[in-house]
Amino acid sequence: MKLLFIFLSLCLNISTAHAERACMPYAGEQLTFNVGWEFINAGSATMTVSTPSDKQYKIHTFARTNKFLDIFKKVRDTITSEGLCVDGKMQSTRFDLEQHERSYHAKKQTVFDWQHNKVLYTQNKKTDSYDVPAGHLNVIDAFFRVRSAKLVAGQTLSIPVFDSRKTYNVVVTVGKKKKMLRAPWGGHVECISLEPVLKTEGIFSSKGKLKIWVTNDSRHIPIKLIAKIKIGHIVGTLVDYKEPK
């Protein structure tokens, strides 16, 4: 009985810390994509995940056009997403977007004051306050929330987000078909599709229809992204992957 009591005590002491780590199991992961329009390579995007502490996480994304496209429309976009693990669940705390797209330059900052059910959105040095319940995520965090879920064919997930002054639910449908796709570590892997319905612009595409093929395992690594735009498609292909540490 004493041994059972000690075991239960240890479980109670470590369960919270384990839940915090389980909230963001991708620390150390780095994903690099080639991004193109139809069959034309347009640039690249790199996403890096870090965890400054057991309760904190940070996702840094950098997208750029290649030297050829720089001539027509030079793009250098940076997104930094920060959050906390609260009771084993992700909670966005900050979302910084810095855009450099030809002559257009902008800095946008979103602060999630989740403890007071508020979001502060700043653009062009002007800050507006919005009533947003705790639990809402930015769009980057929402993607990682979906990745960490147990995905079932035909399933529909709904993730509450705040993005670009809008509060809405991103609805994600898990496709029923499977596909074998080439992985950057060699060979082919079985993948399933995710189809989120976005109402705001993302780093890969404008708002609208997007399909993401992820590995059909617990990691759900994004191998290919296809976004429908007014003329053709934007395609992102994973070309380099570093596993979580």
C-alpha positions in Angstrom: 0.0 0.0 0.0 2.9 2.4 0.8 4.5 1.7 -2.5 1.2 2.4 -4.3 0.9 5.7 -2.4 4.4 6.7 -3.4 3.7 5.9 -7.0 0.5 7.9 -7.1 2.2 10.8 -5.4 4.9 10.8 -8.1 2.3 10.7 -10.8 0.5 13.6 -9.3 3.7 15.6 -9.1 4.8 15.0 -12.7 1.4 14.9 -14.4 1.2 18.7 -14.8 4.8 19.0 -16.2 4.1 16.1 -18.6 0.9 17.8 -19.8 2.8 21.0 -20.5 5.4 19.1 -22.6 2.7 17.2 -24.4 1.1 20.5 -25.4 4.0 21.2 -27.8 5.9 18.0 -28.6 7.7 19.5 -31.6 10.5 21.4 -29.8 13.6 21.5 -32.0 11.6 20.7 -35.2 12.6 22.6 -38.4 10.6 22.4 -41.7 11.8 23.9 -45.0 9.5 24.2 -47.9 10.0 25.1 -51.6 7.1 27.3 -52.6 6.0 27.7 -56.2 3.2 28.8 -58.5 2.1 25.9 -60.7 5.5 24.6 -62.0 7.5 27.8 -61.3 9.6 27.8 -58.2 8.9 31.1 -56.4 10.8 30.9 -53.1 11.0 29.1 -49.8 9.7 29.1 -46.3 11.2 27.8 -43.1 9.4 27.0 -39.8 11.3 26.5 -36.6 9.9 25.4 -33.2 11.5 26.1 -29.9 10.4 25.8 -26.2 12.1 28.4 -24.0 10.6 26.6 -21.0 8.3 23.7 -20.2 5.3 26.0 -20.4 6.4 28.3 -23.3 6.7 27.7 -27.0 7.8 29.7 -30.0 7.3 29.1 -33.7 9.3 31.2 -36.1 8.5 31.3 -39.8 10.4 33.1 -42.5 9.2 33.2 -46.2 11.1 34.7 -49.1 11.1 34.8 -52.9 14.1 33.6 -54.9 16.5 35.9 -56.7 14.5 35.6 -60.0 11.2 36.6 -58.4 12.9 39.3 -56.4 13.1 41.2 -59.7 9.3 41.4 -60.0 8.1 41.2 -56.4 10.6 40.8 -53.6 9.1 39.2 -50.5 10.6 38.8 -47.1 7.9 37.9 -44.5 8.6 37.0 -40.9 6.1 35.5 -38.5 6.8 34.8 -34.8 4.1 33.0 -32.8 4.4 32.6 -29.1 2.3 30.8 -26.6 1.8 28.9 -23.3 0.7 25.4 -22.4 -2.2 25.9 -20.0 -3.7 22.8 -18.4 -2.1 20.8 -21.2 -3.6 22.9 -24.0 -2.1 25.5 -26.3 -2.9 29.2 -25.6 -1.5 31.8 -28.0 0.1 34.8 -26.2 1.6 36.8 -29.1 1.7 36.9 -32.9 4.1 39.2 -34.8 3.9 39.6 -38.5 6.5 41.7 -40.4 5.8 42.0 -44.1 8.2 43.3 -46.8 6.6 42.8 -50.1 8.0 45.0 -52.8 6.9 48.5 -51.8 4.5 47.3 -49.2 5.9 47.2 -45.6 3.9 46.5 -42.5 4.3 45.4 -38.9 1.4 43.8 -37.2 1.3 42.6 -33.6 -1.4 40.6 -31.8 -1.2 40.2 -28.0 -3.5 37.6 -26.5 -4.4 38.8 -23.0 -6.2 35.5 -22.4 -6.4 35.9 -18.6 -8.7 38.9 -19.2 -10.4 37.6 -22.4 -8.9 40.4 -24.5 -6.8 40.7 -27.6 -4.8 43.8 -28.5 -4.1 44.2 -32.2 -1.5 46.8 -33.3 -0.9 48.0 -36.9 0.7 51.2 -38.0 1.2 52.1 -34.3 -2.5 52.1 -33.7 -3.8 49.6 -31.1 -7.4 48.3 -30.9 -8.8 46.0 -28.2 -11.2 43.1 -28.9 -13.2 40.9 -26.6 -11.9 37.4 -27.3 -12.4 34.4 -24.9 -9.4 32.5 -23.6 -8.6 29.5 -25.7 -8.4 31.3 -29.0 -5.3 30.7 -31.1 -3.5 32.4 -33.9 -3.5 30.6 -37.3 0.0 29.1 -36.9 -0.8 27.7 -33.4 -4.1 26.3 -34.8 -2.2 24.3 -37.3 0.0 22.7 -34.6 -3.1 22.1 -32.5 -4.5 20.0 -35.4 -1.2 18.2 -35.9 -1.1 17.1 -32.3 -4.7 15.7 -32.5 -5.6 12.1 -33.2 -6.8 12.4 -36.8 -9.5 10.1 -38.2 -10.6 10.0 -41.8 -13.8 12.0 -42.4 -13.4 13.8 -39.1 -14.1 17.6 -38.8 -12.3 19.7 -36.3 -13.1 23.3 -35.3 -10.4 25.5 -33.8 -11.3 29.0 -32.4 -8.8 31.6 -33.8 -8.2 35.4 -33.9 -6.5 36.7 -37.0 -6.3 40.0 -38.7 -9.0 41.6 -36.5 -11.4 38.6 -37.0 -12.6 36.0 -34.5 -13.9 32.8 -36.1 -13.6 29.0 -36.1 -11.2 27.4 -38.5 -13.0 24.3 -39.7 -10.6 21.5 -40.7 -11.8 18.4 -42.5 -9.7 15.2 -42.5 -9.8 13.6 -46.0 -10.7 9.9 -46.5 -8.2 9.3 -49.3 -4.6 8.4 -48.6 -1.6 9.2 -50.9 2.0 8.1 -51.1 4.3 11.2 -51.3 8.1 11.5 -51.4 9.6 12.6 -48.1 12.8 14.6 -47.8 14.5 11.9 -45.7 14.1 9.4 -48.6 11.5 7.1 -49.9 7.7 7.6 -49.9 5.4 8.0 -46.9 1.6 7.5 -46.6 -0.2 10.8 -46.2 -3.7 12.0 -45.3 -5.1 15.3 -46.3 -6.3 18.2 -44.2 -8.6 20.9 -45.6 -8.9 24.0 -43.5 -11.3 26.8 -44.5 -9.5 30.1 -43.9 -11.1 33.5 -43.8 -7.9 35.5 -43.6 -4.6 35.6 -45.6 -1.8 33.1 -44.7 1.9 33.0 -45.4 1.4 30.5 -48.2 -1.7 31.9 -49.9 -4.6 34.3 -49.8 -7.8 33.3 -48.0 -9.7 30.4 -49.5 -9.2 26.7 -50.2 -6.1 25.0 -48.9 -5.2 21.3 -48.8 -2.3 20.0 -46.6 -1.0 16.5 -46.9 0.5 15.3 -43.6 2.2 11.9 -42.7 -0.3 9.3 -41.6 1.3 8.8 -38.2 1.4 10.5 -34.8 3.8 13.2 -36.1 1.5 14.5 -38.9 4.5 16.1 -40.7 3.3 18.4 -43.5 4.7 17.1 -46.7 2.8 19.1 -49.3 0.5 22.1 -49.3 -1.7 23.2 -52.2 -3.6 26.5 -52.2 -6.1 27.5 -54.8 -5.8 31.1 -55.9 -7.5 33.2 -58.6 -5.1 32.0 -61.2 -3.7 28.5 -60.7 -2.3 27.0 -57.5 0.4 27.8 -54.9 2.3 24.6 -54.0 4.5 24.2 -50.9 6.7 21.1 -50.8 8.7 19.9 -47.8 12.4 19.7 -48.9 14.2 19.5 -45.6 13.2 18.2 -42.1 14.9 18.2 -38.8 13.2 16.1 -36.1 12.2 17.4 -32.7 14.9 17.1 -30.1 
